[in-house]
C-alpha cells in the first residue's frame, strides 16, 4: 500500500464492538453471511480488524488516524477539526452543519444525514 500510495493518509473508522456487533447481529442478512448471525464470529472479525490495522501501522509508515464514532458524535466540532487538520483541509462553519446541505444523498441512512448529531 505504501509503495502504491506513498502520500496516502488512512482514515480508520472505529466503532465500539458492542454497538457494531449488535447492529450486525440485529440486521436480517438472511443468514448470509453466516458470521453475521454468530456473536463469537462478529467478535473474531472485530479482533481481526484490530490486528490488521496494527500490522498496517507497523509495516507501512503511512499517516493514519482512528476516527472513533462515539467520540465524534459526542464532540463533533473538535473531532471534525482534528480530522480536517490531519487531511490538511480547511475548517468551515458548514462542517458541523452538514445536515443543512441540500445536495443529494445516496445512502441507506439518508434520513439521518439530514439531522444534526
C-alpha positions as CSV (number, residue, x, y, z in Angstrom):
1,X,0.0,0.0,0.0
2,X,2.7,2.5,0.9
3,X,4.6,1.8,-2.3
4,X,1.5,2.3,-4.5
5,X,0.2,5.3,-2.5
6,X,3.2,6.8,-0.7
7,X,1.5,10.0,0.3
8,X,-1.8,8.4,1.3
9,X,-3.5,9.3,4.6
10,X,-5.5,6.5,6.1
11,X,-8.7,7.2,8.0
12,X,-9.8,4.2,10.1
13,X,-13.4,4.4,11.3
14,X,-13.7,2.7,14.7
15,X,-17.0,1.9,16.5
16,X,-17.4,0.2,19.9
17,X,-17.7,-3.5,19.2
18,X,-20.9,-3.7,21.3
19,X,-22.6,-1.1,19.1
20,X,-21.3,-2.5,15.8
21,X,-21.8,-6.2,16.9
22,X,-25.4,-5.5,17.9
23,X,-26.1,-3.6,14.7
24,X,-24.7,-6.5,12.6
25,X,-26.4,-9.2,14.7
26,X,-29.8,-7.4,14.6
27,X,-29.8,-7.0,10.8
28,X,-31.6,-9.5,8.7
29,X,-28.9,-10.8,6.4
30,X,-31.0,-13.9,5.6
31,X,-28.3,-16.0,7.3
32,X,-25.7,-14.8,4.7
33,X,-23.0,-14.1,5.6
34,X,-23.3,-16.7,8.3
35,X,-20.7,-14.9,10.6
36,X,-23.3,-12.1,11.0
37,X,-25.6,-14.4,13.0
38,X,-23.0,-15.5,15.5
39,X,-21.7,-13.2,18.2
40,X,-18.4,-15.0,18.5
41,X,-17.8,-14.7,14.8
42,X,-18.6,-11.0,14.9
43,X,-16.0,-10.6,17.7
44,X,-13.5,-12.6,15.7
45,X,-13.9,-10.2,12.7
46,X,-13.5,-7.2,15.1
47,X,-10.3,-8.6,16.5
48,X,-9.1,-9.3,13.0
49,X,-9.7,-5.6,12.1
50,X,-7.6,-4.5,15.1
51,X,-4.7,-6.9,14.2
52,X,-4.8,-5.8,10.5
53,X,-4.7,-2.1,11.4
54,X,-1.8,-2.7,13.9
55,X,0.0,-4.5,11.1
56,X,-0.5,-1.7,8.5
57,X,0.6,0.9,11.1
58,X,3.8,-1.0,11.7
59,X,4.5,-2.1,8.2
60,X,3.7,1.0,6.1
61,X,4.7,4.1,8.0
62,X,1.7,5.8,6.4
63,X,-0.1,8.6,8.2
64,X,-3.1,7.0,9.9
65,X,-5.9,8.3,12.1
66,X,-8.6,6.5,14.0
67,X,-12.0,8.2,13.9
68,X,-13.9,6.9,16.8
69,X,-17.7,7.0,16.2
70,X,-18.7,7.7,19.8
71,X,-16.2,10.4,20.3
72,X,-17.1,12.0,17.0
73,X,-20.8,12.0,17.9
74,X,-20.1,13.5,21.4
75,X,-17.6,16.1,20.2
76,X,-18.3,16.8,16.5
77,X,-16.7,20.1,16.1
78,X,-13.4,19.2,17.9
79,X,-13.2,15.8,16.2
80,X,-14.0,17.2,12.7
81,X,-11.3,19.8,13.2
82,X,-8.8,17.1,14.1
83,X,-9.7,15.1,11.0
84,X,-9.5,18.1,8.7
85,X,-6.1,19.1,10.2
86,X,-4.9,15.5,9.6
87,X,-6.0,15.9,5.9
88,X,-4.6,19.4,5.6
89,X,-8.1,20.7,4.7
90,X,-9.6,24.0,5.9
91,X,-12.3,24.3,8.5
92,X,-15.6,25.8,7.5
93,X,-18.6,26.8,9.5
94,X,-20.7,24.5,7.4
95,X,-18.8,21.4,8.6
96,X,-20.8,20.9,11.8
97,X,-24.0,21.9,9.9
98,X,-23.6,19.1,7.4
99,X,-27.3,18.2,7.8
100,X,-28.4,21.6,6.3
101,X,-26.7,20.8,2.9
102,X,-29.2,20.3,0.1
103,X,-27.0,18.0,-2.0
104,X,-28.3,14.6,-3.0
105,X,-27.6,11.8,-0.5
106,X,-27.3,8.2,-1.7
107,X,-27.1,6.1,1.4
108,X,-29.3,3.7,3.4
109,X,-29.4,6.2,6.2
110,X,-30.2,9.3,4.2
111,X,-32.8,10.5,6.7
112,X,-30.1,10.6,9.4
113,X,-27.8,12.7,7.2
114,X,-30.5,15.4,7.3
115,X,-30.5,15.5,11.1
116,X,-27.9,17.1,13.4
117,X,-25.9,14.9,15.6
